[in-house]
Amino acid sequence: MKPTPISKSLIDNAIRDYGIQDFAKATIREVKAIAAHAEQESGVEFIKMEMGIPGLPAAKVGVEAQVKALNKGIANSYPDIQGYPELKKQASRFVKAFIGVDINAEGCVPTVGSMQGTYASLMLCQQLNPQKDTVLFIDPGFPVQKMQIQVMGGHFETFDVYDYRGERLAPKLEEYLSQGNICAILYSNPNNPSWVCLTEEELEAIGELATKYDAVVIEDLAYFAMDFRNDLSQPFQPPYQATVARYTDNYMLLISGSKAFSYAGERIAVTCISDHLFHRHFDALSARYEGLPFGMVFSTRILYALSSGTSHSAQYALAAIMKAACDGTYNFHDEVMEYGRRAHRLKEIFLRHGFHIVYDQDMGRPIADGFYFTIGYKGMTSGQLAHELMYYGVSAICLITTGSHQEGLRVCTSFIRDNQYDLLDERMAIFEENN
């Protein structure tokens, strides 16, 4: 057996010192910390694939607009809790341009990243009806969203969509919805981590069932228009980003600045609430919040209580980005396609050395190349594979932490540098020989 790039004892001791009993359940932050520790102690460069952080420069048009706003003195002024009017206008326009649906500007509310948008949405949905206190996750998904439910003391159900695509999705959803306790359905599209993309037919089924059982669909569009099999870059022209918004009035769209515009550091996003839902009254909300409708509770109560608004200057940045995208002067799609190119090269290396793609098919089509993909290795559980790869200076998280029932790892392409493809190839050749 060939020696591994990183001492096994160094990795094993670090895992023990961090108190991790089952590496399959190690969080993103724990994996990151162990990789950083091992890299520092060994002096060996790690190929870091665990963190979903943008690896591209922030959108220049946004940076320029934010700097301009700051230079004009905007930092001393509290933002309107409903949001900067120009951002609300441009967000409404962006939804029309790239999703193809109409949402009034009043329903486009800026949040401190989609993380806050999700937290506020989940909290609100659990207050709509005393009989409905449970959120249904279509997994796999972003692990922290379930943590948010745990933090607020809520309840959730989950199922792995792997075996329930196409016509099998609706019956599976109805199993849960028919119990009468589901207040909201949450999923990401494209999916984190599998990168499967729900089709219009599947979204239609979700929308129809959400209407039938009066549940709110929270559609996480963190990886907006990043299904690179289709050109979704032309404003006000099909094809558009797939969405449940065409099939129900009970929806909230989470549009993040973090990935599509590489604006993660400024924590800026927009939650877009359907016109119908924004103005809808619920008895439980009326009793709790002096008769306010859904949308006003979201902004003037929940968001106000959480943060008293969203970074003022960052709102100017996102407004400028969305305006430029709608005007056709900024093609964000062209920039983020770099993630697809990275995924293609990484997949080729892993496949050549005996790995397989776990979520490899998307309704009969090969999975798209994008921000994430999933890998497995014959005879190894998720935990075993993640632990073993650490010896080779490669860090990734286990699919089990995302709600997946499959054995394998999530690979993120964002931090890969040009020099690391050959490095990964060399290390995976040793891994293959040793395993």
Order of alpha helices (4+ residues) and beta strands (2+ residues): alpha-alpha-beta-alpha-alpha-beta-alpha-beta-alpha-beta-alpha-beta-alpha-beta-beta-beta-alpha-alpha-alpha-alpha-alpha-beta-beta-beta-beta-alpha-beta-beta-beta-alpha
